[in-house]
């Protein structure tokens, strides 16, 4: 027999930083959810504007926003806080919308009229920030 005892659970509350850190698998899962949300945004937009709903049509519409999302997510990867609204969620939203609009123009996929920018910003804010709000509320207290 060993004199070692199982470690006792700490009665000390976890630090705020500990509560916000997420394991790499969790980060990948939540990034996957963000990708799906951007694809849903593109599919709904295509349907609303009577564009094609084939996967290639949706991917073409979503591609600039997906690229911007992946770039900002890679930049924030080290922070490991995919459920924080502030500042991480807001930064993801701003870069996804602004970068997506710029890439749309650069890739020749269309312009960025004010009405499209406003609708895109509102819809993606609801989807991307809403996901962060829900996942922040639903995550276990000890993991991100």
NORTAFEN-V324420 format. One record per pair of residues at least 6 apart in sequence whose C-alpha atoms are under 7 Angstrom apart, sorted by the first residue. I is the first residue (numbers start at 0). J is the second residue. Records with the same first field share a line. If there is no record, write none. Layout:
I = J / J
//
This chain:
18 = 140 / 141 / 142 / 143
19 = 80 / 142 / 143
20 = 79 / 80 / 142 / 143
21 = 79 / 80 / 142 / 143
22 = 143
26 = 79 / 81
29 = 81
33 = 127
34 = 65
36 = 126
37 = 61 / 65
38 = 57 / 61
41 = 57 / 60 / 61
42 = 52 / 57
45 = 51 / 52
46 = 52
63 = 99 / 102 / 103
64 = 95 / 96 / 98 / 99
67 = 94 / 95 / 98 / 99
68 = 91 / 95
71 = 91 / 94
80 = 143
82 = 131 / 132 / 134 / 135 / 143
83 = 131 / 135
84 = 128 / 131 / 132
88 = 128 / 131
92 = 123 / 124 / 127
96 = 120
100 = 111
103 = 109 / 110
104 = 110
//
